[in-house]
Amino acid sequence: MVDLSGLYPNICQAQVAQAAAMGLDLPVRTFDGTDVLDSLMSSEPRVMGSSLVASQLSQLQSAVIPTLPCGRQLVFNCVSTWGDKDFVGLAGIELFDGRGFPVVLKDVGRQVKADPHSINVLGDYDRDPRTPDKLFDQVNLTRDDLHVWLAPFFGGRAHTITVDLECEMEISMIRVWNYNKSRLHSSRGVRDMEILLDGFPIFLGEIRRAPGVLTEPEEACEVILFTQDESVLEAVAEHDWLPACLPLDSEEEEPGEEADGKAGEGRPPTAGLQVSYVDSPRGQKTPRAGLDGRPMTRATERQRPRGKVCSSLTITVHSTWGDQFYVGLTALEVLDSSLNAIQRHQVRLDAFPRDLNDLEGVDDDLRILDNIFDGVCCTTDDSHMWLAPFLKVPNNSVGDASEANQRNTIRLDFANPCEVAGFNIWNYNKNMEDTCRGIREFSVHCDDRYVSTFLCRKAPGHTHFDFKQLVLLDQPPSDTVRRSARAAPLPSRSASRQRSKAEGRPPQGRPPSGSNRRAPEHIDSPLRQQYETPLHPCGFIFKFLFHTTWSDVHYIGLDGIEIYDQMGRGLRQSNKLHGLSSILQDSI
């Protein structure tokens, strides 16, 4: 076997892929000192962690880089950083299975563990958002502190991230996104990494340093391939979101790009985030240190949502995404003031109609109400979903109390009064056709007091990403929601307890729940045009692409953005800047 460590101390992704295809043995690095490049750059030795592999194998032994390795438990060991001696971090991890499909973790909090867990293990921090579950929140190309993992770095010990895949699974590609908060703080990113699958090493090498900007996606991640099968690679390319974010022509440099440079030479200074400094004995300003001597680091603060204190909460369904006969949900989580899910045993659940079993001639249907609290959220298996007959009320009968009592409702009674800030909602997601059964408009009442009417996103019909929607009670939508739905009264509690079978209501004109046939329903929506500017475009996310500046080659900025609805009224500030503020927080 040829020892490649002397010629190529850091094996690149292409060499790993070639080795995987040819079944080569790659030598194990001991990570006990600096390599040739380190000795040329700096005489000061790097602070190294502990290796999980080098302690088990001698210098003469080697680790096999396999083709499509199969296993259940992945361990990522961060052996060293790109210079930071106090902290180590990552922005995200992406996994692709043996068929080339993205791997979506169903319960990130349970399946992902880290040691050290985060910087919350230090005495100076409490509830810092940079926890290991953010590595799989599918927000990877980011500089936002709310979507990264950061932990203290200790010399001589292992820093691991353990992922439980819950079943034996083949791995075709792993993409590691390094810490990318800024050019300075990118030194906290991982440099030397070991990846083990069920205890066997499948990758030993270096992860490229992130550039600290969002304009170079390929430079912010490291791609590790474990196959050369063309069909698998085509599947990976088909389901990968990254190629759409890459520039069309990377060979031509824009004017001023050379002056910018990776080292930032010639770039004028600009004010950044405020950092707390203290005076040193020599009169110099140094960052304030924590109890263990580490410099303090601060995450972007999230404004605490204002919740509603109540003993019961009622969700009234006004419309679906097109189906006139059925309405359903995949999962629902009720959030407290800290945006943590309220435990299932603290909630008594009821609905009217309760489920399809309320219909005459339907018994033992698996899509019962309790499924929305069974913990299975991102799925297409309808045995983990709730489905009920949809009670369509004419718009002109909103003020009629008897008609209002026939609306679909979901009622949650709490064991003790608690503060409810909002929901996490997964809409009905059986398949692409049946997503029309999902909830579209719904009202919320706390202790029979009306809060607001909200719009629920349509599910995608697949599980390639987590389609969870966060709904906060203190951020109601604008008046684009139907006025009739907003004015609807709350059904009485006595009516909510009634069952359809007791009333003897036959399912007249209702097709079987497994059928894809449904009557057409007119849905007010703006005309979709491809090349002309549409009239009153409607959507959830507005994206602004900035192509040029007024001659500045270093920075780009705005004073503000104002968005107006179809009536010419400005949207509330909490709505229009909710997503934009987190993106632009650290960009200047």
Residue pairs with C-beta under 8 A, 6 or more apart in sequence:
1 25
1 62
3 27
4 11
4 15
4 26
4 27
5 27
5 29
8 15
9 29
9 35
9 36
9 37
10 35
10 37
10 205
10 206
11 19
11 26
11 204
11 205
11 206
12 205
13 222
13 223
13 224
13 225
16 26
16 65
16 203
16 205
16 224
16 225
17 224
17 225
17 226
17 227
17 228
18 24
18 228
19 26
19 65
20 65
20 66
20 67
20 225
20 226
20 227
20 228
21 67
21 227
21 228
23 64
23 66
23 67
24 65
25 62
25 63
25 64
25 65
26 62
26 63
26 64
26 65
26 204
27 59
27 62
27 63
28 53
28 54
28 57
28 59
28 61
28 62
28 63
28 201
28 204
29 51
29 54
29 192
29 204
29 205
30 51
30 54
30 59
31 48
31 49
31 51
31 54
31 79
31 80
31 192
32 48
32 51
32 54
33 45
33 48
34 45
34 46
38 45
38 46
46 80
46 83
47 80
47 81
47 85
47 153
47 155
48 79
48 80
48 155
48 156
48 192
49 77
49 78
49 79
49 80
49 153
49 154
49 155
49 156
49 157
49 158
49 159
50 79
50 156
50 157
50 158
51 77
51 79
51 158
51 194
52 75
52 77
52 158
52 160
52 194
52 196
52 201
53 63
53 194
53 196
53 201
53 204
57 63
63 200
63 201
63 202
63 204
65 202
65 203
65 226
66 202
66 226
67 226
67 227
67 228
68 98
68 170
68 171
68 172
68 226
68 227
68 232
69 170
69 171
69 197
69 200
69 202
69 226
70 98
70 168
70 169
70 170
70 171
70 197
71 165
71 168
71 169
71 171
71 197
71 198
71 200
72 164
72 165
72 166
72 167
72 168
72 169
72 198
73 162
73 163
73 164
73 165
73 197
73 198
73 199
74 95
74 162
74 163
74 165
74 171
74 195
74 196
74 197
75 160
75 161
75 162
75 163
75 194
75 195
75 196
75 197
75 199
76 93
76 160
76 161
76 162
76 163
76 176
76 193
76 194
76 195
77 158
77 159
77 160
77 193
77 194
77 195
77 196
78 88
78 90
78 153
78 159
78 160
78 161
78 190
78 192
78 193
79 159
79 190
79 191
79 192
79 193
79 194
80 190
80 191
80 192
81 87
81 88
81 153
81 187
81 188
81 189
81 190
81 191
82 186
82 187
82 188
82 189
82 190
82 191
82 209
83 187
84 153
84 185
84 187
84 188
85 153
85 155
86 152
86 153
86 294
86 295
87 119
87 150
87 151
87 152
87 153
87 188
87 294
87 297
88 150
88 151
88 152
88 153
88 159
88 179
88 188
88 189
88 190
89 130
89 148
89 149
89 150
89 151
89 179
89 188
89 189
89 190
90 135
90 148
90 149
90 161
90 176
90 177
90 178
90 179
90 189
90 190
91 135
91 140
91 141
91 142
91 147
91 148
91 149
91 177
91 178
91 179
91 180
91 210
91 220
92 134
92 135
92 136
92 137
92 138
92 139
92 140
92 142
92 147
92 148
92 176
92 177
93 135
93 136
93 161
93 163
93 174
93 175
93 176
93 177
94 102
94 140
94 173
94 174
94 175
94 177
95 102
95 103
95 163
95 165
95 171
95 173
95 174
96 102
96 103
96 171
96 172
96 173
96 174
96 236
96 239
97 103
97 169
97 170
97 171
97 172
98 169
98 170
98 171
98 172
98 227
98 232
99 170
99 172
99 232
99 235
100 172
100 173
100 231
100 232
100 233
100 234
100 235
100 236
100 238
100 239
101 235
101 239
101 464
102 239
102 240
102 464
102 465
103 165
103 169
104 378
104 463
104 464
104 465
104 466
105 111
105 112
105 136
105 163
105 165
106 166
106 376
106 377
106 378
106 379
107 375
108 133
108 136
108 137
109 133
110 164
111 163
111 164
111 165
111 166
112 132
112 133
112 135
112 136
112 161
112 162
112 163
112 164
113 132
113 161
113 162
113 164
114 131
114 132
114 149
114 151
114 160
114 161
114 162
115 158
115 159
115 160
115 162
116 151
116 152
116 154
116 159
117 131
117 132
117 151
118 128
118 130
118 131
118 132
118 149
118 150
118 151
119 125
119 128
119 130
119 150
119 151
119 152
119 297
120 126
120 127
120 128
120 131
121 151
121 152
122 152
122 290
122 291
122 292
122 294
123 290
123 291
123 292
124 290
124 291
124 296
128 150
128 299
129 145
129 146
129 299
129 300
129 302
130 145
130 148
130 149
130 150
130 299
131 149
132 149
132 161
134 146
134 147
134 148
134 149
135 149
135 161
136 163
137 147
137 466
138 465
138 466
139 147
140 147
140 175
140 177
140 221
141 177
141 180
141 214
141 217
141 220
141 221
141 242
141 245
142 148
142 180
142 214
143 180
143 181
143 182
143 212
143 214
143 586
143 587
144 300
144 582
144 583
144 585
144 586
145 181
145 299
145 300
145 586
146 299
146 300
146 302
146 582
148 179
148 180
148 181
149 161
150 179
150 188
150 297
151 159
152 292
152 294
153 159
171 197
171 202
171 226
172 225
172 226
172 227
172 229
172 232
172 236
173 223
173 224
173 225
173 226
173 227
173 236
174 195
174 203
174 223
174 224
174 226
175 221
175 222
175 223
175 224
175 242
176 190
176 193
176 207
176 221
176 222
176 224
177 210
177 220
177 221
178 186
178 189
178 190
178 207
178 208
178 209
178 210
178 220
178 221
178 222
179 185
179 186
179 188
179 189
179 190
179 210
180 186
180 189
180 210
180 211
180 212
180 213
180 214
180 220
181 188
181 212
181 586
182 212
182 272
182 586
183 211
183 212
183 213
183 264
184 212
185 212
186 209
186 210
186 211
186 212
187 209
189 207
189 209
189 210
190 207
191 206
191 207
191 209
192 205
192 206
192 207
193 203
193 204
193 205
193 206
193 207
194 201
194 203
194 204
195 201
195 202
195 203
195 204
195 224
196 202
202 226
203 224
207 222
208 219
208 221
208 222
210 219
210 220
210 221
211 219
211 220
211 262
214 220
214 587
217 242
217 245
217 246
218 246
221 242
225 233
227 233
237 243
239 464
255 553
256 553
256 554
257 553
259 265
259 266
259 267
259 553
259 554
260 266
260 267
260 553
260 554
267 554
268 554
270 555
270 588
272 588
273 298
273 586
275 287
275 298
276 287
276 288
276 296
277 285
277 286
277 287
277 288
278 285
278 286
278 287
278 288
278 289
279 285
279 286
280 286
287 295
287 296
288 295
288 296
289 295
289 296
290 296
300 582
300 585
300 586
304 337
304 338
305 337
305 339
305 421
305 422
305 472
305 473
305 474
305 475
306 421
306 473
306 474
307 336
307 337
307 419
307 420
307 421
307 422
307 473
307 474
308 419
308 420
308 421
308 446
308 451
308 473
309 417
309 418
309 419
309 420
309 446
310 414
310 417
310 418
310 420
310 446
310 447
310 449
311 413
311 414
311 416
311 417
311 447
312 411
312 412
312 413
312 414
312 446
312 447
312 448
313 334
313 411
313 412
313 414
313 420
313 444
313 445
313 446
314 409
314 410
314 411
314 412
314 444
314 445
314 448
314 490
314 491
314 496
315 409
315 410
315 411
315 412
315 442
315 443
315 444
316 407
316 408
316 409
316 442
316 443
316 444
316 445
316 488
316 490
316 491
317 327
317 390
317 407
317 408
317 409
317 410
317 439
317 441
317 442
318 407
318 440
318 441
318 442
318 443
318 453
318 482
318 484
318 485
318 488
319 439
319 440
319 441
319 482
319 485
320 326
320 327
320 390
320 436
320 437
320 438
320 439
320 440
321 427
321 435
321 436
321 437
321 438
321 439
321 440
321 458
322 436
322 518
322 521
322 523
323 390
323 434
323 436
323 437
323 518
324 390
324 392
324 518
324 519
324 521
325 389
325 390
325 509
325 510
325 511
325 518
325 519
326 356
326 387
326 388
326 389
326 390
326 437
326 513
327 387
327 388
327 389
327 390
327 408
327 428
327 437
327 438
327 439
328 367
328 385
328 386
328 387
328 388
328 428
328 437
328 438
328 439
329 372
329 385
329 386
329 425
329 426
329 427
329 428
329 438
329 439
330 372
330 377
330 379
330 384
330 385
330 386
330 426
330 427
330 428
330 429
330 459
331 371
331 372
331 373
331 374
331 375
331 376
331 377
331 384
331 424
331 425
331 426
332 372
332 373
332 410
332 423
332 424
332 425
332 426
333 341
333 342
333 377
333 423
333 424
333 425
334 341
334 342
334 347
334 412
334 420
334 423
335 341
335 342
335 420
335 421
335 422
335 423
335 424
336 342
336 418
336 419
336 420
336 421
337 419
337 421
338 421
339 421
339 422
341 424
342 414
342 418
342 420
344 373
345 415
346 414
346 415
346 416
346 418
347 373
347 412
347 413
347 414
347 415
348 412
348 413
348 414
348 415
349 369
349 370
349 372
349 373
349 410
349 411
349 412
350 369
350 410
350 411
350 412
350 413
350 496
350 497
351 369
351 386
351 388
351 408
351 409
351 410
351 411
351 496
352 408
352 409
352 411
352 491
352 495
352 496
352 497
352 498
353 359
353 388
353 389
353 391
353 408
353 499
353 500
354 368
354 369
354 388
354 499
355 365
355 367
355 368
355 369
355 386
355 387
355 388
356 362
356 365
356 367
356 387
356 388
356 389
356 513
357 363
357 364
357 365
357 368
358 388
358 389
358 499
358 500
358 501
359 389
359 500
359 501
359 507
359 510
360 500
360 501
360 504
360 505
360 506
360 507
361 507
362 507
362 513
365 387
365 513
366 382
366 383
367 382
367 383
367 385
367 386
367 387
367 513
368 386
369 386
369 388
369 410
371 383
371 384
371 385
371 386
372 385
372 386
374 384
376 384
377 424
377 426
377 466
377 468
378 426
378 463
378 466
378 467
378 468
379 385
379 429
379 463
380 429
380 430
380 431
380 461
380 462
380 463
382 430
382 434
385 428
385 429
385 430
387 428
387 437
387 513
388 408
389 500
389 507
389 510
390 408
390 437
391 406
391 407
391 408
393 403
393 404
393 406
393 407
394 403
395 482
395 484
397 403
397 404
398 404
398 484
398 487
398 488
398 489
399 487
399 489
401 489
401 492
404 488
404 489
404 490
404 491
405 491
405 492
405 495
406 491
406 495
407 488
407 491
409 491
409 496
411 493
411 496
420 446
420 473
421 472
421 473
421 474
422 470
422 471
422 472
422 473
422 474
423 470
423 471
424 468
424 469
424 470
424 471
425 439
425 456
425 468
425 469
425 471
426 459
426 467
426 468
426 469
427 435
427 438
427 439
427 456
427 457
427 458
427 459
427 467
427 469
428 434
428 435
428 437
428 438
428 439
428 459
429 435
429 438
429 459
429 460
429 461
429 462
429 463
429 467
430 437
430 461
431 461
432 460
432 461
432 462
433 461
433 516
434 461
434 516
435 458
435 459
435 460
435 461
436 458
436 518
438 456
438 458
438 459
439 456
440 455
440 456
440 458
441 453
441 454
441 455
441 456
441 481
441 482
441 485
442 453
442 454
442 456
443 450
443 451
443 452
443 453
443 454
443 485
443 486
443 488
443 490
444 450
444 451
444 452
444 453
444 454
444 473
445 451
445 490
446 473
448 490
450 490
451 473
451 476
452 473
452 476
452 477
452 486
453 476
453 477
453 481
453 482
453 485
453 486
453 488
454 471
454 476
454 477
454 481
455 477
455 480
455 481
456 469
456 471
457 467
457 469
457 540
459 467
460 467
474 574
475 574
475 575
475 578
477 575
478 565
478 569
478 571
478 572
478 575
479 486
479 565
479 567
479 569
480 538
480 565
480 566
511 517
511 518
525 538
526 534
526 535
526 536
526 537
526 538
527 534
527 535
528 534
536 566
541 579
542 563
544 561
546 556
549 555
549 556
555 588
557 588
561 576
561 577
561 580
562 570
562 576
563 570
563 571
563 576
564 570
564 571
565 571
